[in-house]
Amino acid sequence: MNSVQLHDDAIVIDGLVIAKWDRDLFEDMRRGGLTAVNCTVSVWEGFQNTVNNIVAMKALIEQNADLVMQVRTTADIRRAKELGKTGILMGFQNAHAFEDQLGYVQIFKELGVGVVQMCYNTQNLVGTGCYERDGGLSDFGREIIAKMNQHGVMCDLSHVGGKTSEEVILESKKPVCYSHCLPSGLKDHPRNKSDEELKFIADHGGFVGVTMFAPFLKNGIHSTIEDYVEAIQYIFNLVGEDQIGIGTDFTQGHGQPFFEWLTHDKGYARRLTNFGEIINPEGIRTLGEFPNLTDALLRNGFSETQVRKIMGENWMRVLADVWGE
């Protein structure tokens, strides 16, 4: 089976996209052969504005039902594959939308939110992000995790501080993930994860989605798809073939105001980081170029079985474990 046939046949899941949601993007997802995508609908927003974002996303899905469908279960994802559509899974990059209400976990799950990152870069009521002195998981955070476990919401630790991440991994009764990260062994950056952190999450049944966000890659904006595959290979060698997948962190369609909002605490306060120019790796600059990744993995010595696992089957297994369906 050649790379085109394999990509067409495989379940392809991107574990994190925070792009500009519109029909052009959905068309590009179809060009890329994406079976399902974890789409961010909350970062700095509180409860009300997050609900507003979900309302807008649901309306957009309905308007583009020829291309996309909402997915809540792994059976839904398989159904999307059968129908030739891209499944939209809604996710948060911050637990801020839960505010101080444990009951909101179930409410958002019922709306279709299946993955929630515990913190986005800074402190919240749950714990601490990667750009702040890390005080670890709060007792309220432990209660939030219990609710997330109960209702089938996956804990994401991509932007979370090291101490808080370790305590979440130990606290959760279900697998947790870094939905989109890179190894600090290839580039030292506060958002990248050490070999020890990567091994720790894998040793506790967790999952690692590998991002291609240029500022965190070894060669920055000069990176190519080969640099991305190098990062996948690096993490693969640490965690094995069953606990790794893709989480690109595509920001397709967004301009500078969006990045200003992302890189300031709460979207407006102190500057946390400065990404500079954002250029995705040559060869996978848009979601439509996703088939190039399947080809690059095969060219770099991954077996067909390993490629299927990395491109989506591992995500399917771990999501089924967390969601219970």
Buried (B, 14 or more C-beta within 10 A) or exposed (E): EEBEEBBEEBBBBBBBBBBEBEEEBBBBBBBBBBBBBBBBBBBBBBBEEBBEBBEEBBEBBEEBEEBBBBBBBBEBBBBBBEEEBBBBBBBBBBBBBBBEEEEBBBBBBEBBBBBBBBBBBBBBBBBBBBBBEBEBBBEBBBEBBBBBBEBBBBBBBBBBBBBBBBBBBEBBEBBBBBBBBBBBBBBEBBBBBBBEBBEBBBEEBBBBBBBBBBBBBBBBBEBBBBBBBBBBBBBBBBBEBBBBBBBBBBBBBBEEEBBBBBBBBBEEEEEBBEBEEBEBBBBBBBBBBBBBBBBBBBEEEBEBEBBBBBBBBBBBBBBBBBBEE
